[in-house]
């Protein structure tokens, strides 16, 4: 199943989480089972990419957060960040 994301929340969250956990794009891409160019696209051109539900699930599992939080909640804002 493919998911079209309407805004940049996922992109912003992936950059934030990747930085927080000190992962390179290549490392995160490898963990998620996707190519580094695809991860770059997700992070930097969200309006031009359709992400599969499988990829979203793997990314949420890597960071131990639910998929809904990953795509809908801006984790970079201190008031909405459920992470420790």
C-alpha positions in Angstrom: 0.0 0.0 0.0 1.3 3.5 -0.9 0.7 6.5 1.3 0.7 10.1 -0.1 1.7 12.4 2.7 0.2 15.9 2.4 2.8 17.9 4.3 6.4 17.9 5.5 5.9 16.3 8.9 7.4 13.0 8.1 10.4 14.7 6.4 11.0 17.0 9.3 10.6 14.1 11.8 13.1 11.8 10.0 15.7 14.5 9.9 15.1 15.3 13.6 15.2 11.7 14.7 18.2 10.8 12.5 20.1 13.7 14.0 18.9 12.9 17.6 20.2 9.3 17.3 23.3 10.4 15.3 22.4 8.3 12.2 23.7 9.1 8.8 21.2 8.9 5.9 23.1 5.8 4.7 22.8 4.1 8.1 19.1 4.9 8.4 18.4 3.8 4.8 20.2 0.5 5.5 18.2 -0.1 8.7 14.9 0.7 6.9 15.7 -1.5 3.9 15.6 1.4 1.4 18.1 3.1 -0.8 19.9 6.3 0.5 18.6 8.3 -2.5 15.0 7.3 -1.6 15.6 8.4 2.0 17.0 11.7 0.7 13.9 12.2 -1.4 11.6 11.5 1.6 13.6 14.0 3.8 13.9 16.7 1.2 11.2 16.5 -1.4 8.2 15.1 0.5 5.6 16.5 -1.9 7.1 14.5 -4.7 7.4 11.1 -3.1 4.9 8.4 -2.2 6.0 6.2 0.7 4.9 2.6 1.1 3.2 1.7 4.3 5.9 -1.0 4.8 8.6 1.7 4.8 6.6 3.8 7.2 6.2 0.9 9.5 9.9 0.0 9.4 10.9 3.6 10.1 8.5 3.9 13.1 9.9 0.6 14.5 13.5 1.8 14.2 12.6 4.8 16.3 10.1 2.9 18.6 7.2 5.3 17.9 3.9 4.7 16.3 3.4 5.4 12.6 0.7 8.0 13.3 3.1 10.0 15.5 5.8 9.8 12.8 3.6 11.2 10.1 1.4 13.6 12.0 3.2 15.1 15.1 6.1 17.5 14.7 8.6 15.9 17.0 11.0 18.8 16.8 8.7 20.9 18.9 9.4 20.4 22.6 5.7 20.5 23.5 4.7 17.7 21.2 7.8 15.5 21.6 6.8 12.1 23.2 10.5 10.9 23.1 12.7 10.8 26.2 
